[in-house]
Amino acid sequence: MALKRVFSSFQKTLLATSVALASSASFAQAVLEEVIVTATIRAESLQDVPVSVNAVTGDKMLEAGIGKIEDLQSYVPNLTMSETGIGTNIYIRGIGSGINPGFEQSVGMYFDGISYGRAQLTRAPFLDLERVEVLRGPQNILFGKNSIAGALSLISARPGQETEGLVSLTYEPETNERILDFVASGPLNDEFGARVAIRKRQIDGHIENITLNRDEPERDEQTFRLILDWDASADLTASLKLEAGSFDVNGRQIEIINDQRSTSTTSSFTGKTYAEILDSTEVGVGPIVLATVDADSSVLNNRQDFKRSSNGDFSYNDTRNATLNVDYYRDGHQFTFITGLLGYQTDELCDCDFTGAPLFSVAAEEEYKQFSQELRWVSPVGETFEFIGGAFVQYSELDFYDSIRVESDILPGLINAADIQEVGGRGEGPQSGDLTGGPLDDVVEGTFAGTPLEAILQPFFDAGLPELGGIGDAGDAIRNLGTPRYFSSDTELFSVFLQTTWNVTDLFRATLGLRYAYEKKDGSRSLDFANIQTGERIPEGEVDTVVAKNFSAERHNLTGSRTESNVSPSLNLQYDYSDDVMLYATLSRGFKSGGYDARSNASPDTNSIRPLQNLADPQMLVGSFEYEEEQATSIEFGAKTSLWGGAAELNTALFYTKYDDLQVSIFDGTLGFNVGNAGAAETMGLELDGRVALTEKLMITGALAFLDFEFTDYENGQCFQGQEPDREVSGVEFCDYKGKTNQYVADYSGNIGLVYTTSILKDLELRSAADFVFTGDYNSSQNLDPSQQQDAYVKTNLRVSLADPGKGWEVAALVKNLTDETVISYSNDTPLSSNIFGSIGHYGFIEQPRTIAIQGTYRWY
């Protein structure tokens, strides 16, 4: 979509909105409640903030069943979050960090002022929030930790002056979802207040695992939070937040969504789907059967139908944090000290062949620790010059471990077959007829040992079959293979910032912001081969050849240290056109630091891995380790308007952002992810949001975004299965992404909400709400495979409640995805199906179908 299409759509939308609002003006009798946000650190009206920001209140999240960011994205256009096989994606305006534990997120998440930059934390459930603010575009001055695409600011609900609390129970029978929320808050005495919040959530899941005969993903989440407020004096207040949580998941919302027939020249595979190959296939050379694959017949389920074939996987997560916030006031100035301790541990197992065949899995563990300290000085408002300044330090330690695990005899048999056909007899190892150390020794002593086939095949071995040497003991070596990989990254960050506003006149003001950041990172990554049963290291030999050919992995041990500094500027101009219209323009430069790749399977240089017994057949591998910083230059024009005496609001933002040295994490086609700097990209678009009180009983809200994303320089993109490469470097094929869009980018997205509240009988209140969430089509795969285009859709969510506000009770029915839309949030190539078997296939993450829940809430005051 060209930029002129954006402007054309903008004009049409404004015209349609104006007509709609004008037609309803005669019905507007109420005044909208003011929304207060802290997007600029100061608490001020949303209509006065010169930023494209969406605010979702805690009450709205409770009513709509918004439990985490993945649910929040439906109500914030141009925000996308999805889980993947071994990571989490979060994007704003088409920009995100991709899948790699070495990354900090391009979309910064801040919880009560503390940076939650790790991707895993975006999966954590929400609990008792006052609101969530989503700021779009670079936010490097006040939200300085790598927030190059935008920022999410989560604000906890705090103790009040009155005793209050609630108990809320939600039950959804189709997925057996059960949610308990408990809150108790109020003053302890004249100086102290406290708030306790607890959430417990369990769900069986919406995908049927037909291999294990259970529903998935089965979730068990629990979070506990305590906030203590201390009013030490009229000038000094302090708040301590302690929080601990766990969110454990058994199974995934993953299934094979398509599976094409193999075009391999190997007669054993030709014309068969990957599922058929895994279900029952004899693999061999000529008349000799090397292995029989006989997986569970559930693998034949190779289409999208909310059923998966899997041997089981899990993700167990424990989080903890402590935040101390101290505010001191002096002559109108506010001095704030925020100290944060944050940590989490993760233990995961991914059935990463994504089938019920026992091929391989990936185990992973992650531990993260963070300490941060921020000092802020906020000047009084109403002066000619106002400022917000401060300093920030953060120390963090990340330890990450993962390993490919080959746990059965099936995969070694297939690997032997493939490699024997490639290297056939040209090596220097045991020759035909010699069973010691040869490939058929694997067959006799492994797959067929002790069966009638051993006696049948032995005469062929004794006769000396031609062209079967050259693989040695690789079959035995790769059986029970593990590829333990250890990654660590220690980071020290120091920054200072100053944002100064010059109130030139009563109507015009200019704000200049600067942040200087210095960052030092030490990183290391090692990968080796070991037996997963004994833990012993596997000696170097033919196994290196087999792993290189089939997993694109090699042993390596890398270390590095890097330092970098940066100055990020921002200039904002604001003009009050009238009492009801504020116009603004912002020019900013964002920055995201470089670092080290945690998940590449090879060293950063192009490597030639030569089979020990076949020197004429090198295997080329490309890996990565260090990546450089990323920059963004953005310009934004916006307007905040109030209409009909406060009965309606309409806010708009038009933006253009150019990204240089864009950081990307690209799947290597087998099991690894290589991080690098893609080159350049541009994103531009238009965002609108508004609300109007049509009557005292009826309110309508809406948001709409248009987005155009284009890579302007990206030569080394990943080719999708079957795509003709544009270039080849050292035997590795690449596809040029120049002129292409990005994953998750839809031309348009938005939502419309209706809320109607009325009294019935004497004391009862009826409240009904409808949310319509829509998006244009987008690509769910990071390699932009055209077959993985998600069609445009509209989701409808409904809520009807009956309450007695005086007595504090409420009963509600919630319907999500009323029209039962099937949505694939993320997809990728099925591992091994193409590079070994020649079959093109994909797996996908499938969102929930229609659900209907009952919610009961009791509040006390």
C-alpha positions in Angstrom: 0.0 0.0 0.0 1.5 3.3 -1.1 1.7 6.3 1.2 -1.0 8.1 -0.9 -3.3 5.2 -0.1 -2.8 5.9 3.5 -3.7 9.6 3.1 -6.7 8.6 0.9 -7.9 6.2 3.6 -7.3 8.9 6.2 -9.5 11.4 4.3 -12.3 8.8 3.9 -12.1 7.7 7.5 -12.3 11.3 8.8 -15.2 12.0 6.5 -17.1 8.9 7.6 -16.3 9.6 11.3 -17.4 13.2 11.0 -20.7 12.2 9.4 -21.3 9.5 12.0 -20.5 11.8 14.9 -22.6 14.7 13.5 -25.6 12.4 13.0 -25.4 11.3 16.6 -24.6 14.8 18.1 -28.2 15.4 18.9 -28.2 12.3 21.1 -25.1 13.1 23.0 -26.0 14.2 26.6 -23.2 12.8 28.7 -19.7 14.0 29.2 -16.8 11.5 28.8 -14.9 10.6 31.9 -11.3 11.9 31.7 -8.6 9.3 31.1 -5.4 10.0 33.1 -2.1 8.4 31.9 1.5 8.7 32.8 3.0 8.2 29.3 5.2 11.3 29.9 5.9 10.4 33.6 3.6 13.2 34.7 0.0 12.3 35.4 -2.1 14.1 32.8 -5.1 13.7 30.5 -4.8 11.4 27.6 -5.9 14.3 25.4 -2.9 16.4 26.4 -0.2 13.7 25.7 1.6 14.3 22.4 2.0 10.6 21.7 0.1 7.9 19.9 -1.1 6.0 23.0 -3.9 3.6 23.8 -5.0 3.1 27.4 -6.9 0.0 28.6 -8.3 0.2 32.1 -8.1 -2.6 34.6 -11.9 -2.8 34.8 -12.1 -3.3 31.0 -9.5 -6.0 31.2 -11.4 -7.8 34.0 -14.7 -7.5 32.1 -13.2 -8.6 28.7 -11.2 -11.5 30.2 -7.9 -9.9 29.1 -5.3 -12.0 30.9 -2.1 -11.1 29.2 -0.6 -9.2 26.2 -1.7 -11.8 23.8 -5.3 -10.9 24.7 -4.6 -7.2 24.9 -3.6 -7.0 21.2 -7.2 -7.3 20.1 -7.9 -3.9 21.5 -4.7 -2.0 20.4 -4.2 -1.8 16.6 -0.7 -2.2 15.3 0.2 -4.3 18.4 0.9 -8.0 17.8 2.1 -10.7 20.2 2.4 -14.4 19.5 4.1 -17.4 21.0 6.3 -19.5 18.7 7.9 -22.9 19.0 10.8 -21.7 21.0 10.2 -18.1 21.7 7.8 -15.1 21.8 7.2 -12.3 19.3 5.9 -8.9 20.2 5.6 -6.2 17.4 4.4 -2.6 17.2 3.9 -1.0 13.8 5.5 -4.0 12.1 8.7 -3.9 14.2 9.8 -6.6 16.7 12.9 -8.5 17.8 12.1 -11.9 16.5 12.9 -15.2 18.2 16.2 -15.4 20.2 17.0 -15.4 23.9 19.9 -13.1 23.1 17.5 -10.4 22.2 15.9 -7.8 24.4 12.6 -6.7 23.0 12.2 -3.8 20.5 8.9 -3.2 22.3 9.9 -2.3 25.8 7.6 -3.5 28.6 7.7 -1.5 31.9 5.9 -2.6 35.1 5.6 0.2 37.6 8.7 1.8 36.1 10.8 -1.4 36.0 12.0 -2.7 32.6 10.7 -6.1 31.7 12.8 -6.4 28.5 12.9 -10.2 28.3 10.6 -11.9 25.8 9.5 -14.7 28.2 8.0 -12.1 30.6 5.4 -11.1 27.9 3.8 -14.5 28.6 3.2 -13.7 32.2 -0.5 -13.1 33.3 -1.9 -9.7 34.1 -3.0 -9.2 37.7 -5.0 -6.3 39.3 -3.9 -3.5 37.0 -5.1 0.0 37.1 -4.4 0.3 33.4 -2.1 -0.6 30.6 -0.7 2.1 28.3 0.6 1.2 24.9 2.9 3.9 23.4 3.6 3.4 19.7 6.8 4.6 18.0 10.3 5.1 19.4 10.2 5.9 23.2 13.9 6.2 24.0 13.9 9.3 26.2 11.6 8.5 29.2 11.4 4.8 28.5 15.0 4.4 27.6 15.8 0.6 27.6 15.8 -0.3 23.9 12.2 0.8 23.3 12.8 1.4 19.6 9.4 0.3 18.3 7.2 1.3 21.3 6.5 0.7 24.9 4.0 -1.0 27.1 3.5 0.5 30.5 1.7 -1.6 33.1 0.5 0.2 36.2 -0.6 -1.8 39.3 -3.7 -0.8 41.2 -2.7 0.8 44.5 -4.2 1.0 48.0 -6.8 3.6 48.4 -8.2 5.6 51.4 -11.2 3.3 51.7 -11.4 -0.4 52.5 -12.4 -2.3 49.4 -12.0 -5.7 47.7 -13.4 -8.2 45.3 -13.7 -11.9 44.5 -14.3 -12.9 40.9 -14.9 -16.4 39.5 -14.9 -17.2 35.8 -15.8 -20.6 34.3 -15.7 -21.7 30.7 -16.9 -25.3 30.1 -15.6 -26.0 26.6 -11.9 -25.6 27.6 -12.6 -26.1 31.4 -11.1 -22.7 32.1 -11.3 -21.6 35.8 -10.2 -18.2 37.0 -10.2 -16.9 40.6 -9.3 -13.3 41.3 -9.1 -11.9 44.8 -8.3 -8.4 45.9 -8.3 -6.8 49.3 -7.2 -3.2 49.8 -7.4 -0.3 52.3 -5.6 1.7 55.0 -3.9 -0.1 57.9 -3.6 3.1 59.9 -3.1 6.8 59.3 0.3 6.2 57.7 0.2 2.7 56.1 -2.0 1.2 53.4 -1.9 -2.3 51.8 -3.3 -4.1 48.8 -3.2 -7.9 48.3 -4.0 -9.4 44.9 -4.1 -13.1 44.0 -4.9 -14.7 40.7 -5.3 -18.4 40.0 -6.1 -19.7 36.5 -6.4 -23.2 35.1 -7.4 -24.4 31.7 -7.4 -27.7 29.8 -6.9 -26.1 26.4 -8.6 -26.0 23.0 -6.3 -28.4 21.0 -6.8 -32.2 21.2 -3.5 -34.2 21.3 -4.6 -37.4 19.7 -1.2 -39.0 20.4 -1.5 -38.6 24.1 -5.3 -38.4 24.3 -5.5 -35.1 26.2 -6.5 -31.5 25.6 -3.7 -28.9 25.3 -2.3 -26.4 26.2 -3.1 -27.2 29.8 -2.3 -24.1 31.8 -1.8 -23.6 35.5 -1.1 -19.9 36.5 -0.9 -18.4 39.9 0.3 -14.9 40.9 0.5 -13.2 44.3 1.2 -9.5 44.9 1.5 -7.3 48.0 1.8 -3.5 47.9 2.5 -1.5 51.0 2.2 2.3 50.9 3.7 4.5 53.6 2.8 8.2 53.9 5.8 9.1 56.1 5.1 12.8 56.0 3.5 15.4 53.8 6.7 15.5 51.7 7.7 11.8 51.7 5.9 8.7 50.5 7.2 5.2 49.8 5.7 2.1 48.2 7.0 -1.5 48.3 5.7 -4.1 45.9 6.5 -7.8 46.3 5.3 -10.2 43.6 5.8 -13.9 42.9 4.2 -16.0 40.2 4.3 -19.1 38.2 2.8 -19.9 34.8 3.1 -23.6 33.8 1.9 -25.0 30.5 1.7 -28.7 29.4 1.3 -29.0 25.6 1.1 -26.3 23.0 -1.6 -24.8 20.7 0.4 -26.2 17.7 -0.6 -28.5 14.9 0.5 -29.4 11.4 -1.6 -27.3 9.1 -0.5 -28.6 5.7 1.7 -31.3 4.3 2.5 -31.7 0.6 3.7 -34.9 -1.1 7.5 -35.3 -1.4 9.3 -34.5 -4.7 12.5 -36.3 -3.5 14.3 -38.4 -6.0 14.7 -41.1 -3.3 12.3 -43.8 -4.3 11.3 -44.5 -0.7 9.9 -41.0 -0.3 8.6 -39.9 -3.7 5.0 -39.0 -3.8 4.4 -39.4 -0.1 3.5 -36.8 2.4 5.7 -36.3 5.5 2.9 -37.9 7.6 2.9 -41.0 5.3 6.7 -41.2 5.5 6.6 -41.2 9.3 3.6 -43.5 9.6 5.0 -46.5 7.7 8.0 -46.4 5.4 10.9 -48.8 4.6 14.0 -46.8 4.0 16.9 -48.5 2.2 19.4 -48.8 -0.7 18.2 -51.1 -3.4 16.8 -54.3 -1.8 18.3 -53.6 1.6 16.0 -52.2 4.2 18.0 -49.9 6.6 15.2 -48.7 8.8 11.5 -49.0 9.2 9.7 -45.9 10.5 6.4 -46.8 12.2 5.3 -43.8 14.2 1.9 -43.6 15.9 -0.8 -43.4 13.3 -1.8 -40.0 14.7 0.9 -38.4 12.5 -1.5 -38.9 9.6 -3.5 -35.9 11.0 -1.8 -33.3 8.8 -4.4 -30.6 8.4 -5.7 -27.8 10.5 -8.6 -29.2 12.6 -7.7 -28.3 16.3 -6.1 -31.7 16.7 -2.4 -32.3 17.0 0.0 -35.2 17.0 2.7 -34.8 19.6 4.7 -36.7 22.1 4.2 -33.9 24.6 6.0 -30.7 25.6 5.9 -28.2 28.5 7.0 -24.7 29.7 7.4 -24.1 33.4 8.0 -20.5 34.5 8.6 -18.9 37.9 8.9 -15.1 38.3 9.7 -12.8 41.2 10.1 -9.1 41.6 10.5 -6.4 44.3 10.0 -2.7 43.5 10.7 0.1 46.0 9.4 3.5 44.9 10.2 6.6 47.1 8.9 10.1 46.3 10.1 13.2 48.0 8.5 16.6 47.3 10.2 20.0 47.8 8.8 23.4 46.7 6.8 21.8 43.9 9.6 19.6 42.7 9.3 15.8 42.8 12.3 13.5 43.4 11.7 9.8 42.6 13.8 6.8 43.5 12.8 3.5 41.9 14.8 0.4 42.9 13.9 -2.9 41.2 14.9 -6.5 41.6 13.6 -8.9 39.0 14.2 -12.5 38.2 12.7 -15.6 36.6 13.5 -19.2 35.8 12.2 -21.2 32.8 12.3 -24.9 32.1 10.9 -26.0 28.7 10.7 -29.0 26.4 9.7 -28.5 22.8 8.5 -31.5 20.7 10.1 -29.6 17.9 9.5 -32.0 15.1 5.8 -31.1 15.9 4.6 -34.6 15.1 3.8 -37.8 17.1 6.8 -39.5 15.6 9.6 -39.8 18.2 12.2 -38.0 16.1 13.7 -35.3 18.3 12.9 -32.7 20.9 14.6 -29.5 22.2 15.1 -29.0 25.9 15.7 -25.5 27.2 16.4 -23.7 30.5 16.7 -20.0 31.2 17.6 -18.0 34.3 17.6 -14.2 34.5 18.5 -11.8 37.2 18.2 -8.0 37.1 18.9 -5.0 39.4 18.0 -1.5 38.4 18.0 1.9 40.0 16.4 5.1 38.6 16.5 8.6 39.9 14.2 11.2 38.5 13.7 14.9 39.1 10.4 16.4 37.9 9.9 20.1 38.0 6.7 22.0 38.8 4.2 22.7 36.0 3.2 26.1 34.9 6.7 27.6 34.6 8.2 28.9 31.4 10.6 26.0 31.4 9.6 22.6 32.8 11.9 19.5 32.9 12.1 15.9 33.7 15.7 14.6 34.2 17.4 11.7 35.8 19.9 8.8 35.7 19.4 5.1 35.3 21.6 2.0 35.9 20.8 -1.6 35.3 22.8 -4.8 35.8 21.6 -8.1 34.4 22.7 -11.7 34.1 21.3 -14.2 31.6 22.1 -17.9 31.6 20.5 -20.0 28.8 20.8 -23.7 28.0 19.3 -25.8 25.3 19.9 -29.1 23.5 18.5 -31.0 20.6 17.6 -34.5 21.9 17.5 -37.5 19.5 15.8 -40.1 21.7 14.9 -43.0 19.4 16.3 -45.4 16.7 14.1 -43.9 14.0 16.0 -40.7 13.2 19.5 -42.4 13.1 18.1 -44.9 10.6 16.9 -42.2 8.3 20.1 -40.2 8.7 22.2 -43.3 7.8 20.1 -44.0 4.8 20.4 -40.4 3.5 24.2 -40.2 4.1 25.0 -43.6 2.7 23.3 -42.7 -0.5 25.3 -39.5 -0.7 28.8 -40.7 0.2 28.4 -44.3 -1.1 31.7 -46.1 -1.0 34.1 -43.3 -1.8 35.4 -43.1 1.8 38.3 -44.5 3.5 36.6 -46.4 6.3 35.4 -50.0 6.5 34.5 -51.3 3.0 31.6 -53.5 1.8 31.6 -56.9 3.4 33.2 -55.7 6.6 30.6 -55.4 9.3 32.9 -53.9 11.9 32.2 -50.2 12.2 30.2 -50.0 9.0 26.7 -48.7 8.5 25.1 -52.1 8.2 26.6 -53.0 11.5 24.2 -50.4 12.9 21.3 -52.2 11.2 22.2 -55.6 12.4 23.2 -54.7 15.9 20.6 -51.9 16.3 17.4 -51.9 14.3 17.2 -55.6 13.3 19.3 -57.2 16.1 17.5 -60.3 17.5 14.9 -60.4 14.7 14.4 -62.8 11.8 15.6 -60.0 9.5 19.1 -60.3 11.0 19.5 -63.8 9.5 17.9 -62.9 6.2 20.2 -59.9 5.7 23.4 -61.4 6.9 24.2 -63.3 3.6 24.0 -60.0 1.8 26.5 -58.4 4.2 28.8 -61.4 3.9 28.7 -61.3 0.1 30.1 -57.7 0.2 27.5 -55.2 -1.1 29.1 -52.5 -3.2 29.1 -48.8 -2.3 27.9 -49.0 1.2 31.0 -47.9 3.2 31.9 -44.4 4.4 29.7 -43.6 7.4 31.4 -45.5 10.2 29.8 -45.5 13.6 27.7 -42.4 13.1 24.5 -44.4 13.6 25.4 -45.6 17.0 26.9 -42.2 17.9 23.9 -40.1 17.0 21.5 -42.5 18.8 20.6 -40.7 22.1 22.4 -37.6 20.8 22.3 -34.3 22.7 23.7 -31.0 21.5 24.2 -29.1 24.8 24.5 -25.4 24.1 25.3 -22.9 26.9 24.8 -19.2 26.4 25.4 -16.4 28.9 25.2 -12.6 28.7 26.1 -10.1 31.4 25.0 -6.5 30.8 25.9 -3.2 32.5 23.9 -0.2 31.5 24.2 3.5 32.5 22.2 6.3 31.1 21.2 9.9 31.8 18.3 11.8 30.3 16.8 15.2 30.2 13.5 16.4 28.7 12.8 20.1 28.8 9.6 21.9 27.8 9.7 25.5 26.8 6.2 27.1 27.1 6.8 29.7 24.4 3.3 31.1 24.7 0.1 29.9 26.3 -0.7 28.1 23.1 2.6 26.9 21.8 5.3 24.8 23.5 8.5 23.0 22.4 10.0 20.0 24.1 13.6 18.8 23.6 14.7 15.4 24.9 18.1 13.8 25.1 19.3 10.4 26.5 22.9 9.3 26.7 23.4 5.6 27.2 26.6 3.5 27.8 26.3 -0.3 27.7 28.8 -3.1 28.2 28.0 -6.7 27.4 30.0 -9.9 27.8 28.7 -12.9 26.0 29.7 -16.6 25.5 28.2 -19.6 23.7 29.4 -23.1 23.4 27.9 -26.2 21.7 29.0 -29.8 22.0 27.7 -33.3 21.4 26.9 -35.6 24.3 25.0 -38.8 25.1 21.7 -37.7 26.7 21.6 -40.9 28.8 25.1 -41.0 30.2 26.0 -37.3 29.9 29.3 -38.3 28.3 30.8 -36.2 25.5 30.7 -37.9 22.1 34.2 -38.0 20.6 34.7 -36.1 17.3 34.2 -38.3 14.2 31.5 -39.2 11.8 28.8 -38.0 14.1 30.0 -34.4 13.3 29.3 -35.1 9.6 25.8 -36.4 10.2 24.9 -33.6 12.6 26.3 -31.0 10.1 24.3 -32.5 7.2 21.0 -32.9 9.0 20.9 -30.3 11.8 23.3 -27.7 10.3 25.2 -27.7 13.6 28.8 -27.9 14.7 30.8 -27.9 17.9 32.0 -24.4 18.9 33.1 -22.3 21.8 32.8 -18.5 21.4 33.3 -15.5 23.7 33.0 -11.8 23.2 32.9 -8.4 24.9 31.4 -5.2 23.5 30.8 -1.6 24.6 28.7 1.0 22.9 27.4 4.5 23.7 24.6 6.5 22.0 22.8 9.8 22.2 19.0 9.6 21.4 17.4 13.0 20.7 13.7 13.9 20.4 12.0 17.2 19.4 8.3 17.7 20.0 6.2 20.8 19.1 2.7 21.3 20.4 0.1 23.9 19.5 -3.3 24.4 21.0 -5.4 25.3 18.0 -8.4 25.8 20.2 -9.7 24.7 23.6 -10.7 21.4 22.0 -7.9 20.7 19.5 -4.2 20.1 20.2 -1.8 19.5 17.3 1.6 18.0 17.7 4.7 17.0 15.7 7.6 14.8 16.9 10.9 14.1 15.4 12.9 11.4 17.2 15.9 9.1 16.9 15.7 5.7 18.6 18.4 3.2 19.5 18.6 -0.5 20.3 21.8 -2.0 21.5 23.7 -4.9 19.9 24.5 -8.1 21.6 25.1 -11.8 21.2 23.2 -14.6 19.5 22.1 -17.4 21.8 20.6 -19.8 19.3 22.8 -20.2 16.3 24.1 -23.7 15.7 27.4 -22.7 14.1 30.2 -20.2 14.5 29.9 -16.9 12.7 32.4 -17.6 9.9 31.5 -19.7 7.0 32.6 -23.2 7.9 33.5 -26.1 5.7 32.6 -29.3 7.5 34.2 -32.3 5.7 33.0 -35.8 6.4 36.0 -37.7 7.7 35.5 -40.5 5.2 34.5 -38.4 2.2 36.8 -35.5 1.8 35.3 -34.6 -1.6 31.9 -33.7 -0.1 32.2 -30.6 2.1 29.2 -29.4 4.1 28.9 -25.6 4.3 27.5 -24.0 7.5 26.8 -20.4 8.3 26.2 -19.2 11.8 26.3 -16.0 13.8 27.4 -14.7 17.2 27.6 -10.9 17.5 25.1 -8.4 16.1 25.3 -4.6 16.0 23.0 -1.9 17.3 19.9 -0.8 15.5 18.7 2.8 14.8 15.3 4.3 14.0 14.5 7.8 12.8 10.8 8.7 13.2 8.5 11.6 12.4 4.9 11.8 13.7 2.1 14.3 13.2 -0.9 14.0 15.4 -4.1 15.7 16.7 -6.1 15.3 20.0 -9.6 16.6 19.7 -12.6 16.9 22.0 -16.0 17.4 20.5 -19.5 18.5 21.6 -18.5 19.8 25.0 -16.6 16.7 26.0 -19.2 14.1 24.7 -16.8 12.8 22.1 -13.0 12.5 21.3 -11.1 11.7 18.1 -7.3 11.3 18.1 -5.1 10.8 15.0 -1.5 10.1 14.3 0.3 10.0 11.0 3.8 8.5 11.2 6.9 7.5 9.2 9.9 5.6 10.6 13.1 4.5 9.0 15.1 1.6 10.5 18.8 1.1 9.8 20.8 -2.1 10.7 17.5 -3.8 11.6 18.1 -6.7 14.0 16.6 -9.9 12.8 16.6 -13.6 13.9 16.2 -15.9 10.9 15.4 -19.6 11.0 18.3 -21.5 9.3 15.9 -24.0 7.7 16.6 -26.8 10.1 16.8 -26.1 13.8 18.8 -23.0 14.4 18.3 -19.2 14.4 20.9 -16.8 13.1 20.9 -13.2 14.2 22.2 -10.4 12.1 21.5 -6.9 10.9 19.1 -7.0 8.0 19.9 -3.6 6.4 17.0 -1.1 6.3 13.2 -0.9 6.5 10.5 1.7 6.4 7.2 1.7 8.1 4.5 4.3 7.7 0.8 4.6 8.5 -2.1 6.3 10.1 -3.7 5.6 13.5 -7.1 6.8 14.8 -8.9 6.2 18.0 -11.9 7.8 19.6 -15.0 7.4 21.7 -18.4 9.1 22.0 -21.2 9.1 24.5 -24.1 8.7 22.2 -26.4 9.0 25.2 -26.0 8.7 29.0 -26.6 5.0 28.5 -24.8 4.2 25.3 -21.1 4.6 24.5 -19.2 3.7 21.4 -15.4 3.4 21.2 -13.2 2.6 18.2 -9.7 2.4 16.9 -8.3 2.0 13.4 -4.8 1.7 12.0 -3.4 1.6 8.5 0.2 0.2 8.1 2.6 0.0 5.3 6.0 -1.8 5.9 8.8 -2.3 3.4 12.3 -3.7 3.6 14.5 -1.3 1.6 17.7 -3.3 2.1 17.8 -7.0 3.1 19.8 -9.3 0.9 20.2 -12.3 3.2 16.6 -13.2 3.9 15.5 -16.8 4.5 14.0 -18.5 1.5 10.7 -20.3 2.0 10.4 -24.0 1.0 10.6 -24.3 -2.8 11.6 -20.7 -3.4 14.2 -20.0 -6.1 17.1 -18.2 -4.2 18.4 -14.8 -5.3 22.0 -15.4 -4.3 24.3 -18.0 -2.9 27.2 -17.4 -0.5 29.6 -20.2 0.3 27.0 -22.8 -0.6 24.2 -21.1 1.5 21.1 -19.8 -0.4 19.5 -16.5 0.4 16.5 -14.6 -0.8 16.3 -10.8 -1.2 13.5 -9.2 0.9 13.9 -5.8 -0.7 10.5 -4.4 -1.4 8.7 -7.0 0.7 6.6 -6.5 3.8 7.2 -8.1 7.2 5.6 -10.8 9.3 2.3 -9.8 11.0 1.9 -6.6 8.9 -1.8 -6.0 7.9 -2.8 -3.1 5.7 -5.5 -2.3 8.3 -6.6 -3.4 11.8 -8.9 -2.0 14.4 -11.8 -2.5 16.7 -15.3 -1.1 17.5 -16.9 -1.4 20.9 -20.4 -0.7 22.1 -21.5 -0.4 25.7 -25.1 0.0 26.9 -26.0 0.4 30.6 -29.5 0.8 32.0 -31.4 0.3 35.2 -34.1 -2.4 35.4 -36.5 -3.1 38.2 -35.5 -1.2 41.3 -31.8 -1.7 42.1 -30.6 -3.8 39.2 -28.3 -2.7 36.4 -28.1 -4.3 33.0 -24.9 -3.8 31.1 -24.2 -5.2 27.7 -21.1 -4.8 25.6 -20.0 -5.9 22.1 -16.5 -5.7 20.7 -15.8 -6.2 17.0 -12.1 -6.8 16.4 -10.9 -6.9 12.8 -7.7 -7.1 10.7 -6.7 -7.3 7.1 -4.7 -10.3 5.9 -1.1 -10.8 7.1 1.6 -13.4 6.8 2.1 -15.5 9.9 5.5 -16.9 8.8 8.8 -15.1 9.2 10.0 -16.3 5.8 6.9 -14.7 4.2 5.8 -18.0 2.6 2.8 -17.0 0.4 1.0 -20.1 1.5 1.0 -18.9 5.1 -1.2 -15.8 4.5 -3.8 -15.4 7.2 -7.0 -14.2 5.7 -8.7 -11.0 7.0 -11.3 -11.6 9.7 -13.7 -10.0 12.2 -13.9 -11.4 15.7 -17.0 -10.6 17.8 -16.8 -10.6 21.6 -19.9 -10.1 23.8 -20.6 -9.6 27.5 -23.9 -9.2 29.2 -24.1 -8.6 33.0 -26.7 -8.1 35.6 -25.6 -6.4 38.8 -26.8 -4.8 42.0 -24.2 -2.0 42.6 -25.5 -1.3 46.1 -25.0 -4.9 47.3 -21.8 -5.4 45.2 -22.7 -8.5 43.2 -22.6 -9.0 39.5 -23.2 -12.0 37.2 -22.1 -12.0 33.6 -22.0 -14.1 30.5 -18.9 -13.7 28.2 -18.7 -14.9 24.6 -15.4 -14.7 22.8 -15.0 -15.2 19.0 -18.7 -15.5 18.5 -18.5 -16.4 14.8 -15.8 -19.1 15.5 -13.1 -17.6 13.3 -10.0 -19.8 12.8 -6.9 -17.7 13.3 -3.3 -18.8 12.9 -1.1 -16.4 15.0 2.3 -17.9 13.9 3.5 -20.5 11.5 6.7 -21.9 10.2 8.3 -24.8 8.2 7.9 -28.3 9.6 11.4 -29.2 10.7 13.2 -31.9 8.6 10.2 -32.4 6.3 11.8 -30.5 3.4 15.6 -30.8 3.9 15.6 -34.5 4.5 12.4 -35.9 2.9 11.6 -33.3 0.2 8.1 -32.7 1.5 6.9 -29.2 2.0 4.9 -28.7 5.2 4.0 -26.1 7.9 3.0 -26.1 11.6 0.9 -23.3 13.1 -0.2 -21.8 16.5 -3.9 -21.8 16.5 -6.0 -19.3 18.6 -9.0 -20.3 20.5 -12.3 -21.0 18.8 -15.6 -19.8 20.2 -15.9 -19.9 24.0 -18.7 -19.1 26.3 -18.0 -18.3 30.0 -19.9 -17.4 33.1 -18.4 -14.8 35.5 -19.5 -13.9 39.0 -18.1 -11.0 41.0 -18.6 -9.7 44.5 -17.2 -6.3 45.6 -17.2 -4.7 49.0 -16.5 -1.1 49.9 
